[in-house]
Amino acid sequence: MAQQETASGQIFDRKVLAGIFQFVKPYIGRFYLLIILTVLMGLLSPLRPYLIQYTIDHHIAYNDIRGLVQMVWLMIGLALVQALVQFSNSYLSDWVGQHVIRDIRITLFKHLLSLKTQYFDRTPIGRLVTRNISDVETLNNVFTEGLAAIVGDLLQLLFILGLMLYTDWRLTLVSLSTFPLLFVATYIFKEKIKKAFNSVRVAVANLNSFVQEHITGMSIVQIFSSEQREFERFKEINREHRKAHLKSVKYYSIYFPVAEVIGAIATGMLVWYGAKGVIQEQLTLGTLVAFIMYISMFFRPIRLIADRFNTLQMGIVSGDRLMKILNSREQIQNTGTYRPASIRGDVTFENVWFAYNNEDYVLKNINFEAHRGQTVALVGATGAGKSSTINLISRFYDVNQGRILLDGVDIRQYELYFLRRRIGIVLQDVFLFSGSIMDNIRLGNEEITLEQVQKAAELVGALPFIERLPGGFDYNVMERGATLSVGQRQLISFVRVMVYNPDIIILDEATSSVDSETEKMIQDAIGKMMKGRTAIIIAHRLATIQNADRIIVLDKGEIKEMGKHDELLALGGYYARLHKMQYKEMAA
């Protein structure tokens, strides 16, 4: 079941912000232009009240129609310039944001492709989907509504404050008399909404993990009649998601009316004090009108800054989670450079020890050889270490002690992707992607021709059933191959391996889920596939490996017996008992 995600402790992290801005470097010129436009917006907006004040006091008060018309045209020009700057700022901030998150998403997905299988064993897939989509998208707000917007608002506040003090310091003090109340309210709101936003991100990740996991495992839920229980669990997780969102809505619903009331009080005090000054001819009407506009413009960015700061915080929370993935050092180290022109395929295990958690060894002092043209079979009870053995050959995991040799060379010295291309693996649980049969065989490798695919399909006996499907190789298998039978999916996995012409073939219970007729067809194909190659087979059905050159019996991570079928039967040990049990089952 999906693990529950917990809230992160530290909300703001300069290292995270620095990590995010590493992705801005390719667009640094446009980012600097964005900052310039933001500064320009902060400077242009407060000019309008000043021009209105000047117009009232120097033209309207003296019935100067000509001067009034000139000032009107000047204000229209200023409005057009503001509109152009605002358009450029909005477009550029989104342009930079979208390009940056595109690069982050590409980097993140590439990083995920390089991580060890062990990482995915313990990390819910739904959570990784949330990171790669929702959390990356949230970062866009850092550029569109976050840092640049906060810088612009702060500059606008400073410029407005400067103009107010320059015009009349007494009116400025009256206007800002309620500012401490707004500052306290804004600080409380910022702290509350910060926690609420973090809870929302956690709730979204938990919801995604649960839904993804249960849709994937829907057959298990239905087989065990767990629909109602899982539905109740879903309702609980969804309830937490709703509560997190409503909490943030509650804080917004409280803060903005409070901010409006504080602003209205400040405006009322300004009008009362200013009107008295105008009546007593100690203050001009233009100054009072300008200050009313100033105070409206002054309080608006403060209200927005709180919201934008928390938008930035939300982006930082998402960025922190993304950086934890990007900074993880759980990749298989691809430090090898060895890429020979050809390999024989001789595999040697020398004193190999392996544990998934570096403590509880699942393989203990494994030693065996598999040479070109030979078939080596691994048998044993569930948990004996069979699958772990073959996972080590392709370096899905690395050994803790000892070494694995390919043609006498440690596999860690081979270039990783070269090594894996020389090894063909057919798993018991075949995974097919949504798309055509051809797409699932090629896996995006356009160098593989239709002729090669047809030849491989004919070799393994899959061509007849593929040609009977509507569209043939263009037939859409749907997600996980839902429109095909287990045997058909298995045959396609054989074709997928054979088009790469590997030197080593690994079969992990490749025929355990098919009927007898399909198994016979696959066994014939296996014989052709293994000719001239090194073959390592895991099988529960001992009848399928009786002709193997060497059978290795594993028990609790150790090799108990090794030899040919007849030799092991003659020993009368573990293999003989296992063979006898299966013979009885077949006879029954």
C-alpha positions in Angstrom: 0.0 0.0 0.0 1.1 3.6 -0.7 3.2 5.2 2.0 1.9 8.4 3.6 4.0 11.4 2.9 4.7 13.8 5.8 5.2 17.5 5.7 8.7 18.8 5.2 10.1 20.7 8.1 12.0 23.5 6.5 9.9 25.7 4.2 12.4 28.2 2.9 15.8 27.0 1.9 18.3 29.3 0.0 20.1 26.2 -1.2 16.9 25.0 -2.9 16.4 28.4 -4.5 20.0 28.4 -5.7 19.5 25.0 -7.1 16.3 26.1 -9.0 18.1 29.1 -10.4 20.8 26.9 -11.9 18.2 26.2 -14.5 17.8 29.9 -15.2 21.4 30.3 -16.5 20.6 29.4 -20.1 18.1 32.2 -20.1 19.9 34.7 -17.9 19.7 37.5 -20.5 15.9 37.3 -20.6 15.8 36.9 -16.9 17.7 40.2 -16.4 15.4 41.9 -18.9 12.5 40.6 -16.8 14.0 42.2 -13.7 14.4 45.5 -15.5 10.8 45.4 -16.7 9.7 44.6 -13.2 11.6 47.5 -11.8 10.2 49.7 -14.5 6.6 48.7 -13.6 7.3 49.5 -10.0 8.5 53.0 -10.9 5.8 53.9 -13.5 2.7 53.1 -11.5 3.2 55.7 -8.7 3.7 58.5 -11.3 0.0 58.6 -12.1 -1.1 60.1 -8.7 1.7 62.6 -8.9 0.6 63.7 -12.4 -3.0 64.0 -11.2 -1.9 66.1 -8.2 0.1 68.4 -10.5 -2.9 68.7 -13.0 -5.4 69.6 -10.2 -3.1 72.1 -8.5 -1.5 73.8 -11.5 -4.1 73.5 -14.3 -7.6 72.7 -13.0 -7.3 75.2 -10.1 -6.4 78.0 -12.6 -8.8 76.9 -15.4 -5.9 76.2 -17.7 -7.6 74.1 -20.4 -4.5 74.0 -22.6 -2.3 72.7 -19.8 -5.1 70.3 -18.8 -5.2 68.8 -22.3 -1.4 68.4 -22.3 -1.5 66.6 -19.0 -4.3 64.3 -20.2 -2.3 63.3 -23.2 0.8 62.8 -21.0 -1.2 60.5 -18.7 -2.6 58.6 -21.8 1.0 58.1 -23.0 2.0 56.9 -19.6 -0.9 54.4 -19.5 0.2 53.1 -22.9 3.8 52.7 -21.8 2.6 50.9 -18.6 0.4 48.6 -20.7 3.3 47.8 -23.0 5.7 47.2 -20.1 3.1 45.1 -18.3 2.5 42.9 -21.4 6.2 42.4 -21.9 6.7 41.6 -18.2 3.8 39.0 -18.1 4.8 37.4 -21.4 8.5 37.2 -20.5 7.9 35.9 -17.0 5.8 33.1 -18.4 8.3 32.4 -21.2 11.2 32.1 -18.8 9.0 30.0 -16.4 7.9 27.6 -19.0 11.4 27.1 -20.5 12.8 26.5 -17.0 10.2 24.0 -15.9 10.6 22.2 -19.2 14.3 21.8 -18.5 13.7 20.8 -14.9 11.2 18.2 -16.0 13.6 16.8 -18.6 16.5 16.7 -16.1 14.3 15.1 -13.5 13.0 12.4 -15.8 16.5 11.7 -17.1 17.7 11.4 -13.5 14.9 9.0 -12.7 16.0 6.8 -15.6 19.4 6.5 -14.1 18.4 5.6 -10.6 18.9 2.1 -9.1 16.0 -0.4 -9.2 16.2 -0.3 -5.4 15.1 3.3 -5.4 11.8 2.4 -7.1 11.3 -0.6 -4.8 10.8 1.8 -1.9 9.3 4.9 -3.5 5.6 5.0 -4.4 5.1 5.6 -8.1 2.3 8.1 -7.6 4.6 10.2 -5.5 7.2 10.3 -8.3 4.4 11.2 -10.8 3.5 14.1 -8.5 7.1 15.3 -8.4 7.5 15.1 -12.2 4.3 16.9 -13.0 2.5 18.8 -10.2 5.6 19.9 -8.2 7.5 21.0 -11.4 4.4 22.9 -12.6 4.2 24.7 -9.2 7.7 26.0 -9.8 6.4 28.0 -12.7 4.7 30.3 -10.2 8.2 31.2 -8.7 8.8 33.1 -11.9 5.3 34.3 -12.9 4.0 35.3 -9.4 7.0 34.8 -7.1 10.4 36.4 -6.9 10.2 38.9 -9.7 6.7 40.1 -8.7 7.8 40.5 -5.1 10.8 42.5 -6.2 8.5 44.7 -8.2 6.1 45.2 -5.4 8.8 46.1 -2.9 10.3 48.7 -5.3 6.8 50.1 -5.9 6.3 50.5 -2.1 9.7 52.3 -1.7 9.0 54.6 -4.6 5.4 55.4 -3.3 6.8 56.0 0.2 9.5 58.3 -1.2 6.9 60.4 -3.2 4.6 60.6 -0.2 7.4 61.8 2.1 8.5 64.3 -0.5 5.0 65.7 -0.9 3.9 65.9 2.7 5.5 64.0 5.6 2.5 64.7 8.0 0.0 63.2 5.6 2.4 60.3 5.2 2.4 59.6 8.9 -1.4 59.7 9.0 -1.7 57.5 6.0 0.6 54.9 7.5 -0.8 55.0 11.0 -2.5 51.7 10.5 0.4 50.1 8.8 1.7 48.2 11.9 -1.7 46.5 12.2 -1.5 45.4 8.5 2.1 44.2 9.0 1.1 42.0 12.0 -1.9 40.7 10.1 0.2 39.9 7.1 2.9 38.2 9.1 0.3 36.0 10.9 -1.3 35.2 7.5 2.0 34.3 5.9 2.9 31.8 8.7 -0.5 30.2 8.6 -0.9 29.9 4.9 2.7 28.6 4.6 1.8 25.6 6.7 -1.5 25.2 4.9 0.2 25.2 1.5 2.7 22.6 2.7 -0.2 20.4 3.9 -1.9 20.8 0.5 1.2 19.5 -1.3 1.5 16.6 1.0 -2.2 15.8 0.6 -1.9 15.9 -3.2 1.1 13.5 -3.2 -0.7 11.1 -0.9 -3.8 11.2 -3.0 -1.9 10.6 -6.2 0.1 7.7 -4.7 -3.1 6.0 -3.4 -5.1 6.4 -6.6 -2.2 5.3 -8.9 -1.5 2.2 -6.7 -5.1 1.1 -6.4 -5.9 1.5 -10.1 -2.9 -0.5 -11.0 -3.8 -3.2 -8.5 -7.6 -3.1 -9.1 -7.7 -6.8 -9.9 -6.3 -7.7 -6.4 -8.8 -5.3 -4.7 -11.7 -7.0 -6.5 -10.4 -10.6 -6.1 -10.3 -10.1 -2.3 -13.6 -8.1 -2.2 -11.8 -5.2 -0.7 -13.7 -2.5 -2.6 -15.5 -1.1 0.4 -12.4 -1.1 2.7 -10.3 0.6 0.1 -13.1 3.0 -0.7 -13.2 4.0 3.0 -9.4 4.5 3.0 -9.8 6.7 -0.2 -12.5 8.8 1.5 -10.2 9.4 4.5 -7.3 10.5 2.3 -9.6 12.6 0.2 -11.0 14.1 3.4 -7.5 15.2 4.5 -7.0 16.7 1.0 -10.2 18.7 1.4 -9.3 19.8 4.9 -5.9 21.1 3.8 -7.5 23.1 0.9 -10.3 24.5 3.1 -7.8 25.6 5.7 -5.9 27.7 3.2 -9.3 29.1 1.9 -10.2 30.0 5.5 -7.0 32.0 6.0 -7.6 33.9 2.8 -11.2 34.5 3.7 -10.1 36.1 7.0 -7.0 37.9 5.9 -8.3 39.9 2.9 -11.3 41.4 4.6 -9.1 42.3 7.6 -6.6 44.0 5.2 -9.5 45.8 3.5 -10.8 47.1 6.8 -7.4 48.3 7.9 -6.9 50.0 4.5 -10.4 51.7 4.8 -9.5 53.0 8.3 -6.3 54.5 6.9 -8.2 56.1 4.0 -10.8 57.5 6.4 -8.2 59.0 8.7 -6.4 60.5 5.7 -9.6 62.0 4.3 -10.6 63.5 7.7 -7.1 65.0 8.3 -6.6 66.1 4.7 -10.0 67.6 4.2 -9.5 69.7 7.3 -6.2 70.9 5.8 -7.8 71.7 2.5 -10.6 73.7 4.3 -7.9 75.6 6.3 -5.9 76.1 3.1 -2.9 74.3 4.6 -3.1 71.6 2.0 -4.0 71.6 -1.7 -6.9 69.5 -3.1 -4.5 67.9 -5.6 -2.2 66.7 -2.7 -5.2 65.1 -0.9 -6.4 63.3 -4.1 -2.9 62.1 -4.8 -2.5 60.7 -1.2 -5.8 58.9 -1.5 -4.5 57.2 -4.6 -1.1 56.6 -3.0 -2.5 54.9 0.0 -4.6 52.6 -2.2 -1.6 51.8 -4.2 0.5 51.3 -1.1 -1.8 48.9 0.7 -2.5 46.8 -2.5 1.1 45.5 -2.9 1.3 44.7 0.8 -1.7 42.5 0.5 -0.3 40.9 -2.7 3.2 40.5 -1.2 1.8 38.2 1.5 0.0 36.0 -1.2 3.0 36.1 -3.5 5.5 35.3 -0.8 3.4 32.2 0.0 3.3 31.3 -3.6 7.0 31.5 -3.6 7.0 29.4 -0.5 4.8 26.8 -2.2 7.3 26.7 -5.1 10.2 26.3 -2.6 8.5 23.4 -1.0 8.1 21.7 -4.4 11.6 22.7 -5.3 12.9 21.2 -2.1 11.3 17.9 -3.0 12.6 18.0 -6.5 16.1 18.8 -5.4 16.1 15.9 -3.0 15.5 13.6 -6.0 18.0 15.4 -8.2 20.6 15.4 -5.5 20.2 11.7 -4.7 23.2 9.6 -5.4 21.5 6.3 -5.9 22.5 5.8 -9.5 24.3 2.7 -10.7 27.7 4.2 -11.3 28.4 4.1 -15.0 32.1 4.6 -14.7 33.1 1.7 -17.0 34.5 2.5 -20.5 35.1 -1.0 -21.8 33.2 -1.6 -25.1 34.8 -4.5 -27.0 33.9 -5.1 -30.7 32.4 -8.5 -29.7 31.9 -10.6 -26.6 31.6 -14.4 -26.1 29.2 -14.2 -23.2 31.1 -16.2 -20.6 29.7 -15.3 -17.1 31.6 -16.0 -13.9 30.4 -15.4 -10.3 33.3 -15.1 -7.9 32.5 -15.1 -4.1 29.5 -12.9 -4.7 27.6 -11.6 -1.6 24.6 -9.3 -2.0 22.1 -7.6 0.3 19.3 -5.2 -0.6 19.8 -3.3 2.7 23.5 -3.9 3.2 22.8 -6.1 6.2 20.6 -9.1 5.4 22.4 -11.0 2.7 20.2 -12.7 0.2 23.2 -14.2 -1.7 26.1 -15.7 0.2 29.4 -16.6 -1.4 28.0 -17.5 -4.9 30.4 -19.2 -7.3 29.6 -20.6 -10.7 30.4 -20.2 -14.4 28.2 -20.1 -17.5 29.9 -20.3 -20.9 28.9 -19.5 -24.5 26.6 -22.2 -25.9 25.8 -23.5 -22.4 22.5 -23.4 -20.5 22.6 -22.9 -16.8 19.4 -23.3 -14.7 18.7 -21.8 -11.3 16.2 -23.6 -9.1 15.1 -23.3 -5.5 12.2 -22.2 -3.3 10.7 -18.7 -3.4 13.2 -16.3 -1.8 16.2 -18.6 -2.5 17.9 -15.8 -4.4 17.3 -16.8 -8.0 16.0 -13.4 -9.3 18.6 -11.6 -7.2 21.3 -13.5 -9.1 20.1 -12.5 -12.5 19.5 -8.9 -11.5 23.2 -8.6 -10.6 24.3 -9.7 -14.1 22.7 -6.7 -15.7 23.7 -4.4 -12.8 20.2 -3.5 -11.7 22.0 -3.9 -8.4 25.7 -4.0 -7.6 27.3 -6.7 -5.5 28.4 -6.0 -1.9 31.3 -8.4 -2.0 33.0 -10.4 -4.7 32.7 -9.8 -8.4 30.9 -10.9 -11.6 33.0 -11.3 -14.7 32.0 -11.2 -18.3 34.6 -12.7 -20.6 37.1 -12.4 -17.7 36.4 -8.7 -17.2 34.5 -7.3 -14.2 31.1 -6.1 -15.4 31.7 -2.8 -13.6 34.4 -2.0 -16.1 31.9 -2.3 -19.0 30.1 0.8 -20.2 26.7 0.2 -18.6 24.4 0.6 -21.6 26.7 -1.5 -23.7 26.6 -4.3 -21.1 22.8 -4.2 -20.9 22.4 -4.3 -24.7 24.3 -7.5 -24.8 22.0 -9.2 -22.3 18.4 -10.2 -23.2 16.0 -10.7 -20.3 12.5 -12.2 -20.5 10.6 -11.8 -17.2 7.7 -13.7 -15.9 5.6 -10.5 -15.5 5.8 -9.0 -19.0 5.2 -5.3 -19.1 3.9 -3.8 -22.4 3.4 0.0 -22.9 0.3 1.5 -24.4 0.9 1.6 -28.1 1.4 -0.8 -31.1 3.1 -4.1 -31.0 5.9 -2.6 -33.2 6.4 0.2 -30.6 6.7 -2.4 -27.8 9.3 -4.4 -29.8 11.4 -1.5 -31.0 11.1 0.6 -27.7 11.8 3.7 -29.7 14.8 2.4 -31.5 14.2 3.4 -35.1 17.3 1.5 -36.2 15.4 -1.7 -35.9 13.8 -2.5 -39.3 10.4 -4.1 -40.0 12.3 -7.0 -41.6 14.3 -7.6 -38.4 11.1 -7.6 -36.3 9.4 -10.0 -38.7 12.4 -12.3 -38.7 12.5 -12.4 -34.9 8.8 -12.9 -34.6 9.0 -15.8 -37.0 11.9 -17.3 -35.0 9.9 -17.4 -31.7 6.7 -18.4 -33.4 4.8 -15.1 -32.7 4.3 -14.1 -36.4 1.2 -16.1 -37.0 -0.8 -14.7 -34.1 0.5 -11.1 -34.8 -0.6 -11.3 -38.4 -4.1 -12.4 -37.4 -4.6 -9.3 -35.2 -6.3 -6.2 -36.8 -3.4 -4.1 -38.2 -0.8 -6.7 -37.5 2.3 -5.1 -36.0 0.3 -1.8 -35.7 -2.2 -3.4 -33.4 -2.7 -1.3 -30.2 -2.0 -3.6 -27.1 -3.4 -0.9 -24.7 -1.9 -0.3 -21.3 0.1 -3.2 -19.9 -1.0 -5.3 -22.9 -4.5 -5.6 -21.6 -5.9 -6.7 -25.0 -3.5 -9.7 -25.3 -3.4 -13.1 -23.5 -0.6 -13.9 -21.1 1.0 -16.2 -23.7 0.8 -13.6 -26.4 2.5 -11.0 -24.2 5.2 -13.5 -23.4 5.8 -14.2 -27.1 6.1 -10.4 -27.8 8.7 -10.1 -25.0 10.7 -12.9 -26.7 10.6 -11.0 -30.0 11.6 -7.8 -28.2 14.7 -9.6 -26.8 15.6 -11.3 -30.1 15.7 -8.1 -32.3 18.6 -6.9 -30.2 20.5 -10.2 -30.9 22.0 -10.5 -27.4 25.0 -12.6 -26.5 23.4 -13.7 -23.1 19.8 -14.8 -22.7 18.2 -14.7 -19.2 14.8 -16.3 -18.8 13.0 -15.6 -15.5 10.1 -18.1 -15.2 9.4 -17.3 -18.8 6.9 -20.1 -19.4 5.3 -20.4 -16.0 2.1 -18.5 -16.9 1.3 -20.0 -20.3 -0.7 -23.1 -21.3 0.9 -26.3 -22.4 0.5 -25.7 -26.2 2.0 -22.2 -25.9 4.7 -23.5 -23.6 5.7 -26.1 -26.2 5.9 -23.4 -28.9 8.0 -21.2 -26.6 10.3 -24.1 -25.7 11.0 -24.6 -29.4 11.7 -20.9 -29.7 14.0 -21.0 -26.6 16.0 -23.7 -28.2 16.6 -21.6 -31.3 17.3 -18.4 -29.2 19.9 -20.1 -27.0 21.9 -21.6 -29.9 25.4 -20.2 -29.8 24.5 -18.0 -26.7 25.0 -18.2 -23.0 21.6 -19.0 -21.4 20.7 -18.6 -17.8 17.2 -19.9 -16.8 15.1 -19.6 -13.7 12.4 -22.3 -13.6 10.0 -23.9 -11.2 9.0 -26.5 -13.7 11.9 -28.9 -13.6 10.8 -30.6 -16.8 11.8 -27.5 -18.8 15.4 -27.6 -17.6 16.3 -31.3 -17.7 18.6 -30.8 -20.6 20.5 -27.9 -19.1 24.3 -28.2 -19.0 24.4 -27.2 -15.4 21.6 -26.9 -12.7 22.3 -24.8 -9.7 20.2 -25.4 -6.6 19.8 -22.4 -4.3 18.5 -22.3 -0.8 18.4 -19.2 1.4 21.0 -17.5 -0.8 23.5 -20.3 -0.8 24.4 -22.9 -3.5 23.4 -26.3 -2.1 23.9 -28.5 -5.2 25.3 -28.1 -8.7 25.3 -30.5 -11.6 23.3 -32.1 -14.5 19.8 -33.4 -14.0 20.8 -37.1 -13.7 23.7 -36.3 -11.4 21.5 -34.3 -9.0 18.8 -37.0 -9.0 21.4 -39.6 -8.1 22.5 -37.4 -5.1 19.1 -37.8 -3.6 19.3 -34.3 -2.1 17.3 -31.1 -2.4 16.8 -31.3 -6.2 15.8 -34.9 -6.1 13.1 -34.2 -3.4 11.9 -31.2 -5.4 11.7 -33.3 -8.6 9.8 -36.0 -6.8 7.3 -33.6 -5.4 6.6 -32.1 -8.9 6.3 -35.6 -10.4 3.6 -36.5 -7.9 1.8 -33.2 -8.6 1.8 -34.0 -12.4 0.7 -37.6 -11.8 -2.1 -36.4 -9.6 
